[in-house]
Amino acid sequence: MTDNGVTLIDAWELPEERVGQTIARWRERVALVHTAPGFRDARLHHRMDPQARLGLVNVAHWDSAEDRDEALADPGFVASAATASSYATVRGGWYHVVADVRAADGDQAQGQPVTVVTAFELPAERIDGFVPRWLAHAEVLSKAPGFRDDLLHRAVEPDTHFQLVGIAHWDDLEAWRAADDEFPFADFAFVSAHVAPFRVAAEF
C-alpha cells in the first residue's frame, strides 16, 4: 500500500436506455464490497450529453490493487458484473495520479460540481512528453472562473486502453464551456481525446 493508494477507473460505452439498469447493478455490486479491507470510496458518473461516447465512468479508490482483487472475488459481484458484457463495452485499469492542479484562488462554490472526464488514447511511449503540455494547459484553466481542480491519472499497465484520464471539477457546466472555448487544448496527431461533462449518479 502507498499513502495515495490506487485508483480504478472504468469507462463504459453503452446505450442510454441501459444506463438506469447499469447504475442499479453498480449499487448492488459496490454494496457487496464497500466494507472490505482497503476500500476507500467509489463514484459512478453519468454523462450529461447523451451523444458522448462514454456513458458511465466509475472511479474507485483502494489502498491497493490486491485489496480490490480480493474483494471482487465475491461470487455475487462476479455474477452481477458479467451481465453487462452483453450490452456494454467496459475499458478499465489501475491508475496513479501524476498531476494535481487546484483552483488558483482556492475558493470553491458550494454544491455538487460538474465532473469533466477526459480519456486520452495515446502510445505509452508518448506519455512523458505529453504530461507537461497537459499540466501547462491545466495551470491556465486553474485561473478561470468556476474551476475547482483537475487530476491527471496515468495507467499502471502500458496496455490499458486509456493511458491517461483527466478528472476535473467545475462549479457548473457554463463555467467549463466558457473556459473550454477560450482556452482550447491543442490538438496532437498522436492523441485521441474523449471529453465530456458528467454528474455523479451514485456513490459510496
C-alpha positions in Angstrom: 0.0 0.0 0.0 1.1 3.5 -0.8 0.0 6.7 1.0 -2.1 7.7 -2.0 -3.4 4.2 -2.7 -4.5 3.3 -6.2 -7.4 4.4 -8.4 -9.6 2.2 -10.5 -11.2 3.8 -13.5 -13.8 2.0 -15.7 -15.2 3.8 -18.8 -18.4 2.4 -20.1 -19.8 2.6 -23.7 -23.4 1.7 -23.6 -26.9 2.6 -24.9 -28.6 5.3 -22.9 -31.6 3.1 -22.3 -29.4 0.7 -20.3 -28.0 3.4 -18.0 -30.6 3.1 -15.3 -30.3 -0.6 -15.1 -26.5 -0.4 -15.0 -26.5 2.2 -12.2 -28.8 -0.1 -10.1 -26.5 -3.1 -10.7 -23.4 -0.9 -9.8 -25.0 0.0 -6.5 -25.6 -3.7 -5.8 -22.0 -4.7 -6.6 -20.4 -1.9 -4.6 -22.7 -2.6 -1.6 -21.1 -6.1 -1.5 -17.5 -4.7 -1.3 -17.6 -1.3 0.3 -16.9 -2.7 3.8 -14.0 -4.8 2.5 -10.4 -4.0 3.8 -8.8 -1.4 1.6 -11.9 0.1 0.1 -11.9 3.9 0.3 -14.7 5.3 -1.9 -16.4 4.9 -5.3 -18.4 7.2 -7.6 -20.3 6.4 -10.7 -20.6 9.3 -13.2 -23.3 9.6 -15.8 -22.8 11.6 -19.0 -24.8 14.9 -19.3 -24.7 14.7 -23.1 -26.4 11.5 -24.4 -24.2 11.7 -27.5 -21.0 11.5 -25.6 -19.0 8.3 -26.3 -18.6 7.3 -22.7 -21.9 6.8 -20.9 -20.7 6.0 -17.4 -17.3 6.4 -15.7 -16.6 4.6 -12.4 -13.8 6.0 -10.2 -12.9 4.0 -7.1 -10.1 4.4 -4.6 -8.5 1.5 -2.9 -5.5 1.1 -0.6 -4.0 -1.4 -3.1 -4.9 -3.4 -6.2 -4.6 -6.6 -4.2 -7.3 -5.4 -1.7 -9.7 -4.8 -4.6 -8.9 -8.1 -6.4 -9.6 -10.0 -3.2 -12.9 -8.2 -2.5 -14.1 -8.6 -6.1 -13.7 -12.4 -5.8 -17.2 -12.3 -4.2 -19.4 -14.6 -6.3 -22.3 -12.2 -6.2 -20.0 -9.4 -7.6 -18.7 -11.6 -10.3 -22.2 -12.7 -11.4 -23.5 -9.2 -11.5 -20.6 -7.8 -13.4 -20.9 -10.5 -16.1 -24.4 -9.3 -17.1 -23.0 -6.1 -18.5 -20.9 -7.8 -21.1 -23.9 -8.3 -23.4 -24.7 -4.6 -23.9 -21.7 -2.6 -22.8 -18.0 -2.2 -23.7 -16.1 -1.5 -20.5 -12.5 -0.4 -20.6 -10.8 -0.1 -17.3 -7.5 -0.1 -15.5 -5.4 0.9 -12.4 -4.1 4.4 -12.3 -1.8 6.7 -10.2 -2.2 10.4 -10.1 0.7 12.1 -11.9 -0.6 15.7 -11.8 -2.9 17.6 -9.4 -4.0 21.2 -10.2 -6.1 23.2 -7.9 -8.0 26.5 -8.4 -5.6 29.4 -8.3 -7.7 31.4 -5.8 -8.5 28.4 -3.6 -12.2 29.4 -3.4 -14.9 27.0 -4.3 -18.6 27.4 -4.7 -21.0 25.3 -2.6 -23.0 22.5 -4.2 -22.4 19.5 -6.4 -19.8 20.3 -9.1 -19.8 19.2 -12.7 -17.2 16.5 -13.4 -15.4 16.7 -16.7 -13.7 13.4 -17.8 -11.1 13.4 -20.5 -9.9 10.0 -21.6 -6.8 10.0 -23.7 -5.7 7.4 -26.1 -2.0 7.6 -26.9 1.1 5.4 -27.1 2.6 4.7 -23.8 6.0 6.0 -25.0 4.5 9.4 -25.7 3.2 10.0 -22.2 6.3 11.5 -20.6 6.4 14.2 -23.3 2.6 14.8 -23.2 2.1 15.3 -19.4 4.0 18.6 -19.2 1.8 20.0 -22.0 -1.3 18.9 -20.2 -0.1 20.4 -17.0 0.6 23.8 -18.7 -2.9 23.9 -20.1 -4.4 22.9 -16.7 -2.5 25.7 -15.0 -4.1 28.2 -17.4 -7.6 26.7 -16.7 -7.0 26.9 -13.0 -7.3 30.7 -13.2 -10.7 30.5 -15.0 -13.9 31.3 -13.0 -15.6 28.1 -11.8 -12.6 25.9 -11.9 -12.1 23.7 -8.8 -9.5 21.0 -9.6 -8.1 18.7 -12.2 -6.3 15.4 -11.6 -4.4 13.6 -14.3 -4.2 9.8 -13.9 -1.7 7.6 -15.6 -2.3 3.9 -16.2 -0.2 1.4 -14.3 -0.1 -1.0 -17.3 1.1 0.0 -20.7 -1.7 -2.0 -22.5 -4.5 -0.1 -20.7 -6.8 1.4 -23.4 -6.9 4.9 -21.9 -3.3 5.6 -20.9 -4.3 8.9 -19.3 -7.5 10.1 -17.7 -8.2 13.6 -16.6 -10.9 14.2 -14.0 -11.8 17.8 -13.4 -14.4 19.5 -11.3 -16.1 22.8 -12.2 -18.8 24.8 -10.4 -21.2 24.4 -13.3 -21.5 23.4 -17.0 -21.4 27.0 -18.2 -18.1 27.8 -16.5 -16.4 24.8 -18.1 -17.8 25.5 -21.5 -16.7 29.1 -21.3 -13.1 28.2 -20.3 -13.0 25.4 -22.9 -14.0 27.8 -25.6 -11.5 30.4 -24.5 -8.6 28.1 -23.8 -9.0 25.0 -26.1 -6.5 22.2 -25.7 -4.0 22.0 -28.6 -4.5 19.0 -30.9 -1.7 16.5 -31.2 -1.6 14.0 -34.0 -0.7 11.1 -31.7 -3.5 11.8 -29.1 -7.2 11.0 -29.3 -9.1 12.6 -26.5 -12.7 11.8 -25.4 -14.0 14.7 -23.2 -17.5 15.1 -21.7 -19.2 16.5 -18.6 -20.7 14.1 -16.1 -22.9 14.2 -13.0 -22.4 11.8 -10.1 -25.2 9.2 -10.3 -24.2 7.0 -7.3 -21.5 6.9 -4.7 -20.3 5.0 -1.6 
